[in-house]
Amino acid sequence: MKKLARLTKRRIFERKTNPRRGKRSGHAAGFEHFSGQAVEFEYLAENTGLNICRYDLDCRLCYMNTRIAELLGVDRRKVIGREAAVGLFPDGRFDAYDRALRQVVDNGRTIEIELSMPIEGGGHHLHLVRFIAENDASGRRRGVLAIGRDITEDRRAEESLRAREREFRSLAENAPDNVVRYGKDCRVIFANRAALSQNVPVIPHKGGLSQSFDWGETLREHKQRYTAALERVIGTGIAETVEVLVPSPEHDQRTHEIKIAAERDENDQVTGAIVFGRDITERKRMDALLMSREREIRSLAENVPDLIIRFDRDGRRTYFNTAYLRATGCAAEDLLGKTLGEVARLTGKGREYEAHVREVLETGRELSLQLLLTTEAGPDRHFHARYCPERDTEGQVAGVLFVARDMTEVYEYQAKIHSLAYFDTLTSLPNRLHFNERITSDLARARQGRYSMSVLILDLDRFKTINDTLGHVAGDQLLCEVARRLTGCVRPTDCVARLGGDEFTIVLPRVNDISEVVSIANRILAAVSEPVLLDGQEFVTSMSIGVATYPNDAVTENELIRFADAALYCAKSAGRNNVQFHTQESMAPQ
């Protein structure tokens, strides 16, 4: 009240100090034709949750509260005195508002309209606006008061309620289940179409008592069980479910699952019961079939050689097959309910594999990987493992299925095939196929990184003489020794390959300076020239080397090999046991 008094005094002072009518400063500008209650009105309008505007008989805005000003995004000090919504928003969005305002100005009758208002960020809200004529003490109309409130959520709630009612009625009428409502006296007050169309004997006609139907003598016990459950639910208010056999129109017996729930009024008093009945005959048959299939699947899982484990949401084993027990050498009671990390007889990496299970549980994505497992059966074995998420009926990950297949023999065979395809069987060096793939990939990286690389072609001097003199066994020993020495002369990133016979090649994938190539080549010449013991005798051999470099000499792998081979020819022509680099002269016809 003190605040209101201060506001009133301030308004009176403003009237005395600013006598210009219609242009007085403050939120109450334009209200001279109203009484001193204008201040109290403004105070209330500013503190209410409604949108409030006042207009004179010329439809000019005399007042708007802060709430509607913020909603419209206008400065109310600048819009006071302007012509209603048309003056503020000439784009037509408030035409209906303007028409209602003018109608109330004309006839003085209260009007309500619903108005779609744009909101910040896009979209619209629905507002209910009431226009009320304002009269002075003599009853003459002096203006119009517009009061609006946001009814968007109200309408949404109403529409949602109507939709729910339609949905529930549609659901009840179209549900395949039998839906029946009983009054407190056990009389039927509603039965849906499914129940009536199927003529289910457990549902008497509307108005009939729960006892007024006949199931036949053979099913008398089932009828009594149903009616007794219905009466108990109405008497106690506690829901029950019964499973009974009932006769059907086809004169055979069907199994029904019947759920009975009490219905209550607003005082929580039981007024009757609602019954949901479902024919579960097929489900019972499918359950029996499922149990049979489960026995078959379990038998299959127990007899396959793959390792199979099932984990729950906590990563604990809930099932494992016989193959897994054989691999771990553990007793079933030592593994059941334990995580991989808790029992790690199968592998020393139990925590790592437990992390795989956690990853699948958290992401829901299948995980496939290769595992090296140490088993009780012997040496390490290679397994291909899959961690597959298992989901419940709602699609949520409920566990993980682990299946691992022993691939040791397959991997060993693949490794052998790979070795035969890419490595020389005598020296174990990369062969020509391996060399071709290596030079292609190294050249591509050199182009991308803009650095140099070199190719060396090497040939043993007078190898044919040694081979013919001492025999092929000694020749093979010499080739193996040369291969060992070549490997010892290069860097770990370099590639030494045997192309065939006594011809070798070396790829230097990155060369910072030509001096690096010279140093490696000289080391090779020195190492190969060291005596070698063959068939109990010392022999000294030598090697000729040709070199070509990217990008100085060539830009393709074929040119590099061809130019290095030409340089090798020059090295042999120059007396052997030397290294020659590609030059234009080395490519001249000999």
N, C-alpha and C positions, 0 to 999 in steps of 0.2 A: 504493500500500500504506500510506503514511503517513496518507493521508486516511481509509482504511478503519480504521486503528488508532485514529485520533482519534474516529471515529464509534462504534467499539466501546466505548471508554472512556466516552464520553458516555452511551451506553445503560446501561452498568453503574451509572454514577452515578445515573441517573434511577431505576433499580430500587431502589437503596438509599434514595434520598430520597423515593420515592413508593411505599410498599408496598401500596397498595390494588390488589387484583387485579381485572383487567378494566376498570379506569378509569385506567390509567396514561397520561400525556400522551405525545405523539409519534406518528409513523406506525406504530410497532410495537405500539400498544396492543392488548391482547387476545391477545398471542402468548406468554404465560407458559408455555403447555404445550409450546412449541417450545424448542429448544436455543439456545445462544448464536449459532448460525449464522443466526438471524433477521435480524441486522443485515446480514450479508453478503448474505442473500437480498434484503433491501429495497434494498441498494445496487445489486445487479444488476437488480432489477425496475424501479427508477427510471431506469436508463440503457439499457433495451432499447426496441426499437420495438414491443413487444407491449402489449396491454391485459391486466393481471393483477389478479385478485382472489383473496382467501382467505376461506373460510367455515369455521365450526365445525360440529359435528354437529347443531346446532339451526338450521342454515342462516342464522346471523347473520354479517354481514360483519365480518371481523377486519382486513382490510387491502385497500386498493385503491391502485394506483399513480397517479401524477399524470396519466398519459396518458388513462386511462379516466375519471378524475374530470373532466378538461377536456372530454372527449368527451360525457359525460352532463350536464355543466353543474352539478355538485353540489359542495358543500363536504365533503370527505371526513372532516374532523374532526367533522362533525355526523351523518354516516351510519354511522360505525363502531359496531357493536353492534346495528344494526337488521336486520330480517329480510330478507335477500336482495332480489331484484328486486321481489317483491310488496309489500314494505314501502316501497320507494322509489318504485315506479311502479305504483300500483293500477289504472291504466287498462287493463291487459291486454296491453300491448305486449310485455312480457317473460314472458308465461305459459309459453312453450315453454322459455325459459331456466330458469325456476323448476322446471319439471317435471324437466328433465334434472339439475339440481343435486340435487334430492331423490332421484332415482333412484340417483345415484352414492353419496349418503349411505347409502342403503338397501343396495345390493348391492356397492359398491366397484369396479364395472367402469367403465373409461374410456368416455366418450361424447363424440361430436362432433356439433354441430348447426350449422346455418347460420341466422344471425339477421339480420333487417333492422333497421338502426339509423337513426333519424332524424338528419339533420345540420342544422347551422345554416344558415338561409336557405332551408329547404325541401328536400324530396327525402330519399332514403334511401341508405345504403351497406350492402353485404352483408358480414357478418363471420362467420368460421369460429371457433367457440368450442369448446375441448376442456376437458372436466371430468375431473380426475385425482384419485383418492383419495389422501390423505396419511396415512401410518402412522407410529407412533412406533417406537422401537428394538425394542419387543417385538412389533411387527407389528400392533398394534391400530390401528384407523382413528381418527384424531383430527380430521380435517377434509377439505375439498375445495379443490383449487387450480383456478381457472378461467383459462385462457389464451386470449386471442382476438387475431385479426389481421384487418385489412381486406383482403378478397379481391375487392373490387369490380372493380378493374382486371384482376385475374387472370381473373375470370369474363368480363369484357368481352372480354379478349383471346382467351380460349378460344372464346367465342361468335362473335367476329369471324373467328377461324381456321376454325371449322366453317362459318360462312356463306360465307367465301371458297372453301372446298373445294367446298361445294354449288354456289356460283356458277360456279366454274371448270369443274366437271364438267358443269353444265347448259349452260354456254356452249359447251363443246367438243362436247357431244352434239347441241345444237340450233342450232349455228352453221350458216349457209348455206354457209360455206366448207368445203372438204375438209381435214380435219385427220388427218394420218397420222404415226405414230412408227415410226422404223426403229432396229433395233439396230446394233451396230458392224459386223455382218456384212451389213448392208443388207437384213435380213429385216424384214418388217412385224410389229410387235408391238401396234399399235393403229390402228384406223381408225374415225372417227366415223360416225354414221348417215347424214350427208349424203354422205359419200364412198361408203359401201356402197350406199345406196339409188340413187345416180345411176350406179353401176357404172362409175365413171370408169376408163378403161383404164390411167391412170398409177398406179393403186393396185391391186397384186395382192392376192390373198386373204391372210388373216392367216397369217403364217409363210412366205409366199412371198418369193423374192428380188426385188429391184428390176428384175432383167432378165426375170423370168418373166411377161411379158405381151407382147402383139403389137399394134402400132399400124398394121400394114400397111406395104407396101413404100413407099408415097408419103410416109409420115411417119417413115421410119426415122431420118432425120437429127435430127428433133425428139426422138425417144426417146433417141438417143445423147447429145444435149445435156443432157437431164434427168438421166439416170443418171450421166453424167460429173460433173455439178455435185453430185449427192448424194454421190458417192464422194469428191470433193474436200473437201466440208464435213466429212465424217466423218474424212478424213485430216488436214486442216489445222486444223479448228475455226473456220474463218472463214466467216461466213454469206454466202450468195449468193442472188440472185434471177434467175430465168430466165423468159422468155416463149416459150411453145411452142404449136404447133398439136397438138391431140389429136383422135382420133375420138370421136364421141358415140353413144349408143344409137340416135339418130335417123339415123345413117349420114351425118351431115354433119360438117364440121370446126369445132371451136370453139377459140378462143384462150384459153389459161390463163396467168395470172401465178402463178408458184410461188416461194414464199419458203422457203428451207431454212436452218435454224439448228441449230447443234450443241448437244447436251445433255451436261452434264457432271456428274460425281459430286462428292462433298464435297472430293475432292483435286484438283478442277479438271481431271480427266482426261475426255476425250471418250468417252461411252458410246453414242452414237448420234446420231440427228438427228430433229428434228420438222419436218414439212412442212405448210405452209399453201398450199393451192391455191385459186384463185378464177377463175371463168369471167368473163373481161373482154370477151367478144365484143360485148355490148351497149354496154359502156363505150367500146370502140374505135369502134363505130358512132356513139355520141353525141359522142365527141371530134371525129370528122370532121364531124358535123352542126354542132357548136359552132363549129368553125373556119369553116365556111361562113356561119353566122349572124354571126360576128364580122366577117367581111369585109363582110357586108351592113350591119351597124351602123356600121362604120367609114366605109363609103361614104355612109351617111345623115348621119353627123356631119360629114363633110367637105363636104357640099353644103347644109347648112342655114345660114340667115343668122345664127343665134344664135352667140354666142361660147362656146366649150366648152374647159375646161381641166381636167386631172386633176392632183392634187397627191399626193405620197407623205407618209409620216409626218413627214418633215422639212420639209414645206411647199414642196418643190421640184416644178417642173413635170415631169410624166412624159409628158404628151400635150396637144396643143392643135390645134384644127382650122384650116382654111384661113381662115375668117372672122376668127379671132383674129389671124392673121398679117397679114391685110389691114388690120385696125383698128390694129395697132401699127406697121405698116410695118417690122417687124424681120425678120431672117432667122431661120429655125428654129434654127440652131446657136447663135444669140445668146440664145435663150430656154430651150432644153431643159436641164433640170437646175438652173435658177436659180429663186430665190424671187421673189415679187412685189416685194419691197423691193430686190433686187439689180438688177433690170431694170425700170425704171418709165417706159418710153416711152409706155405707154398712159395713164398718169395720174401726176400729181405726188404722189398720195396712196398711193404703193406700200406704205409702212410700215403705213398704216391698213388697207389691204385684206389685207396679210399677217397682221395681227392677227385679222382675221375668220377666216382659214384656221386659225390657231392655236386660236381659240375653239371651232370645230367639232371639231377634232382632240381637244381636251381634254374637251369636254362630251358629244360624240356627238350633239348636237342640231342639226337643220337650221336654217339662218339665211337669212332672206329680207329684202332691203332694196333701197332705191332708190339708184342710183349715178349721179353726174354725171361722165362721162368725157370727157377731151379726147383725140381720136383724130387720126391722121394725115390722115383724110379731110376734116377741116374743123372747124366749130365744135363746142362742147360738145354731147354727146348724153346723153339720159336713158335709163338702162338699169334694168330690173328684174332683179335678180340673186338666184340661189339657190346657197347653199353646202350641199351634201348630203353627209353622212358615208357613206363606203363601208366596208363591214365584211368581215372575212375569214370563213372557215368557222367560227371559234370565236366570232363575234359581236363581235370587237374592232375598233375603228376602225382601218382600214388606210390610209385616204387620204380625200381630199375631191374631189368633183366640183363644178365651178363652171360654171353655165350662166347667161348673161346675154342678155336680149332687148332690142333697141332699141325703146324705148317713146316716143321723142321726139314723133312725130306724134300718138300717142294722147294723151299728156299735153297737148300743145298744143291738141288738139281738146277735151279735157276742160276745160282752162282757159277756152277760148272759150265753151263751153256754160255753165260756171259764171258767167262774166262776164255773159252774156246773161240768165241767170236771176236774178242777184243785184245787177246794177249797171245804172244808167241809161246808155243808149247815148250820150246827148247830153253829159252833164256828168261821166260816170264815177263819180258818187256812188252809194252804195248805194241800191237802189230800195225800193219798198214791201215786197216779200217779205223782203228783207234787214233792213229796219227792224223788221218784225214779229218776226222771230226774235231780233233783237238786244234789243228791249225785253223780250221774254219771259225771255231768259237773264239780262239785267242785273237785272230785277226779282226773279228767284229768288235771285241772289247778295245783293241788298240785304236781302231777308227773312232769309236765313241769317246775314248779317253784322250785321243790325240797324242799318243806316245808311240815309240818305235818298238819293233820286235824283229827277231832274226831267226832264220832257219839254217841249220847246218846239215849238210849231207856228208857222211863219213864212209870211207871204204878201207878195209884192211889191205895193206900192200902185200902182194905175192901170197895171198891166202890159198889160191888154187894149188900152188906148189906144195905148201905145207899139208894141205888136205890129201893131195895125191901121194905124197911121200909117206906120211904117218898113218893115213887112213881116216875114215869118217869119224871114228870115235874120238881121236885126238883133235880133229877139226872142230867137233862139237864142244869139246872141253875148252878149246881156245876161244870159241865164240862166247861161251858162258863167262869165261874170265874177262874178256874184253867188255861184255855187257856190265859186269860188276864194276870194272874200273871206270867206265863211262858214267855210270850212275853216281859214283863217288866224286866225280869232277864237277858236277853241275849243282845248281841251287835247288832247294826243295820245290820251288814253283815251276821248274823247268821239266820238260818231257823228253825222255830218251826212248826211242822206238827202234825196233828192228824191222826193216822193210822186206828182208829176205836175203838168203845167202850170207855174204859178209858185209852187206850194206846196212848202215844204221843212219838214223836221223835224230836231230835234237831241235826242239822248239824252245827258244828263249822268249817267253811271252811279253817280257818288258825289259827294254834296254835303255838305260839312261845315257850311255855313252858308248861309242864303238870300242873303247878300251876294255870294257867289260867282256865283249865278245872275244877280243884278242886274248885276254887273260884266261878265259875258259878254254879256248882252243889250244893255247900253249900248255895248259894243265893236262889236257887230253893227250896231246902228242907225247908229253913226258911220261904220263902214266902208262900209255899203251906200249911205249918203248922199253919199259922195264921187262927183264927176263921173265919167261913163264915156263914152268916145268910141265913137259908133256911126255908121257910114256917114259918117265925116268930121265929125260934129257932136258936141258935148258935151251929154250929158243928165244930169240929176240925178233919181234915183228915191229911194224910201224903202221901209221895210218895217214891217209890223205884226207883233207877237209876242204869243202867248198861252202862259202857263206853268201847269203843274200839277205838284205834288210829292208823292211817296210818302214817308211814309205820311200826311202831314198832310191832303192833299186826296183821295187815292184809294188803294186797295190792290190794284187789278187793272189790267192793261195797257189794257183797254177803257175803264175809267173815266178813267185818266190821259189817254188820247188824247181822249176826249169832253170832259173838263173843260178840257184845254188848248185844244181847238178852240173851246169856248164863250168862254174868255178872249180868244182871237184875235178873235172876233166883237165883244167889248167894246172891244178895241183899235181896230178899224176904226170902230166907232160913236163912239169918243172922238176921232176926227179923224185917225186913221192915224199912222204914224211914231212909234209908242210901244209900250211893253210893258205888258201887263196880266197879273196873277196871278189864279188862280182864287179866286173867293169865292162865297158862296151867292147873292149878287145876280147874279153873272154867269150862274147857271143858271136865273134867273127867266125866265118866258115874256116874250118881247119883243112 
